[in-house]
Amino acid sequence: MDKVTTQPRFNYGGQAVIEGVMMRGSKALAVAVRDPKGNIVIHSEPVNAALYNGSIARLPFLRGLSMLWDSLGLGMKSLMYSANIAAGEVGVEFTGPLAWGTVAISLIVGLGIFLFAPRWIATLFEGSIGHLGSALIEGVVRLIIFIGYMGLIGQMNDIKRVFAYHGAEHKTINAYEAHDELTVANVQKHSVQHPRCGTAFLLTVVVLSIFFFAPLNGLPFGVGLVFRLLLLPVLAMVSYEFIRFSAKHLDNPIMRAIIAPNLAMQLMTTRQPDDGMVAVAIEALKKVLDSEQNRPIDPERMIP
C-alpha cells in the first residue's frame, strides 16, 4: 500500500538548512541534520501555540505578518543549530550577540541592496522619464538584482547543497500532500517545485513593490525611503495572502498562469536531491507529524 488517505491537515512549512531540513507544524518544529559521521541528528521543540492555533492564525493579513516574523526567528535558530551539527559540535549553540549581530548586519546590507540601490538608480533617469517611468525602472532593477543574486550564490558549492536540501524539502511536502507514504522512493517521484515556497513569496514581494512604491516617487529621496521601509510589513502581508490564496486555487488555469514565474524561479533555488538528503527531509516531517498526533516530543535524538 503506497497511499495514506487519513493524514490530518495542519499549518506547516519548512526550509533548507546546512546539511539538513527544518519542518514546522502547528505544534512543533523539527530540524534534521546529517552530521559529519553520516548520522541524522534531529532536534524538536514546541512552537508558539497561540500564533499557529489561536485566533490570530485566522485573521487575514495580520496572520501573515506575525507568522513571517516568527518564521524568520525560527529559521535563523534552525540555521545556527544546523551549522553546529554539520561542524560536528553537537550540543553547542551558535547564539548570543555575535550570531544575532550577524543577522542584523545581513538585514541592513540586504535593505541597502534591494531597497536603496534600485531607488537610487531610478533617480538617475527621473528627470527625463518622470515619476511613473522611474517607478518602473526601480522595479525592474530590483527584479534584476534579485534574480542575479539568486543565480550568483547558486554557483557556490555549499549553496548548491543547501538548494538540494531545499528540493528535498519540497519533494517531501509534495509527497505528503499527495497522500503518498513517506519513503525515499515515493518522495523522489515528486517535483522540487512548490507554490508556497519562500522563493515564490520573495518574488511576489519584488513584483508587488513596483505598484506599492510607485506613488512614493514624487517624494524627496530620504522621505521616500522611509515610507518604503514603513510599507514593507504591508507588502509582506499582502504577498503572504496572495501565496496562500494561489496555493488553494491551483486547479484554476488563470491562477496557474499567474504563478508560473514563481514556480520557474524555484528552478534557481532548488536542486535535485540525492536519496540521503530526501531521507533527512522525511525524518524532519515525520517528527512534526508525531507532534500533530500528540505524541511526546523528544527534544533531540540520533538516527544512524
Summary of the structure (lengths in Angstrom):
residues: 304
radius of gyration: 20.3
end to end distance: 26.3
largest distance: 67.1
contacts: 958
relative contact order: 0.18
helix: 65%
strand: 10%
